[in-house]
């Protein structure tokens, strides 16, 4: 049975931050000058294939929720730590047992997920931004919520801080993804509680977030796409310091997405003008699509399209655009030539393939 929700959650119409609907406020969240950060970590269990088959839609059942609440100055102002009583998988997977050092007998003292989530939602408060180490926690949280038919966190892609990504942007090469313990050691944060429990990992993630002072890094929000845009108006278009990102609404099939004008448009995201396409959209592998255009003011701009499938069989597009050097332009041109050559070879193989003689 789904517990009665004391409030509903929605996104700030201006920035996407989660806010409650229960009060009338004249300014969007991002213009009020205050917002809390909910630093979240989860531990989950999975079935043992020989004895407990996987429950459809919930490969990982949440068994622990830990969170730290930070104010707008990133000072710790609250904590949340709850065990969740398993309802789906009644035996701890050996991987789970080894990693988090919990026994099923301990989890039996917890509360069922809907009740724990209700308490967590109340604890979060009014206006907040989720922060996690990596993108997986929010996805698994929402899968568990969907299984129990709980109200979604958002009505569209959910804006959050991926602190693992922010650490890479602020201190490394923007691409490498480190473990949480590596980041703690790098920043010389005192390790006063063990890792690999939901609360302790949330605690250390909050410490890492508080240590990031690079304003350009803190502008690099991520978007969880468990809930996809349903209309063109809900589509995500955001410009970061060195690239732009677009998340489309859903389409019935890949061909519909690739025939959409907005998906394949080449418009300079800095001066907002249509620009000349130097390399038309092509795919070297059937998964990712690339194009290069040229802006007279800003130079070569690379576009990259990733087509992603949903559980319902529809597709949506994540497109990124960034300016590149003439050398990178030549590299993409070489990839195009290689893709064309591979396509020609594949077609020749099909043509030369001998036909089977009809059975006598």
Steps between C-alpha positions, in 0.01 A plus 500: 500500500635841404521748791322832467747762383505814721600708199584465134832574338558701184783679326578869513379627162813708463784266603360153562574487874253296706247701698178427685170617357339584832583872518447795268832660414558778252861418407647179362724303735823606333422871553410483871859490623470176700493130427604184681705214362387143570809280469361151449647151500326164478594140562309229319469124472441279199355154458696177490418365152476134608257565785335840452428611142533870424184704551414679176588869516686472832830318454629672815289531815599789726592383851646821645454873445755748631504874442659823618324836474717803423384861498580747221843556657560122492492476878360176644157561654340154509545128451282203404586132554251214463505128431235367263327168565528283186176409325630360169827316564515309828859384480802728489701462182860406579621820328272715716599320820869540427474867405277649770551256791130465581302192596142428402408483870603865536291604200193331649498777762452762229175634358356423154624725220178708458509599868874580499463704183210696652722587797786592267278721288377686809857541624619651170294814558389766256757598237798282427738354246597132507874423505639149446831329427438390142164478319371160618340578837221719365416247230472211747305715746242578232478136388415401857249786524333395176466141620307620806298746290629803690475851359803579279775734614445722199275545199800536265878433496635561848781749550765388749868517591711199402777568752725238341487700175547832682813364670647411161416843357640689799816298565580274203436467126116520492479143365653266760257359757661419835377304800362692795787385721752628244339845510499500881871413505580756229331777699656374827161464665514317833366144472323476833229244408517189275402515131235293316195576710235739375544762773880496501524529121249787505708662776822480298327611179376808688855569619631481142221727372575756772866501391418593139531876468545516120199701381532369144480143633195581713316620189525150349169348601396153389153384400349166595274380217295233678209733419534623141363822350150436370460809283723734303448762773647266764815424301826591674729757338790617713832673429805421713836676497637304205211307346123490457261213576156412367268223626209434268147383558417137420454375142335178379818382324858602417405605146241742641760654730762538227244661268409764759625846407596599856694179558716541189519881493842667501471833674781684675413483869694822567362735234182295433536517122456218251847406376644321199536125532844376394444131577148359485374270773661156479543201729820294521333230709120532472476632857647851499460763228740786427492820296720809471381851418684829466418832666674804351541645849576197718649240263433127461222349712467124547159345559454156656167315518436200724171318444378326815220246538240506776344201677180571306677461165506868405822699453635839599810692403785655698690746281816685600673778309844648558755706309806315375835578342577461126709194594199338669294587193749306282484205740120483465537527121731197511245309707238581239721365221570186703127451564427537127768245412366250753151551360625434144677181612187381676290559189751315279486199735122492470512520119766226471334264746402189297135414491390165635387259230136397529441169667426219261 
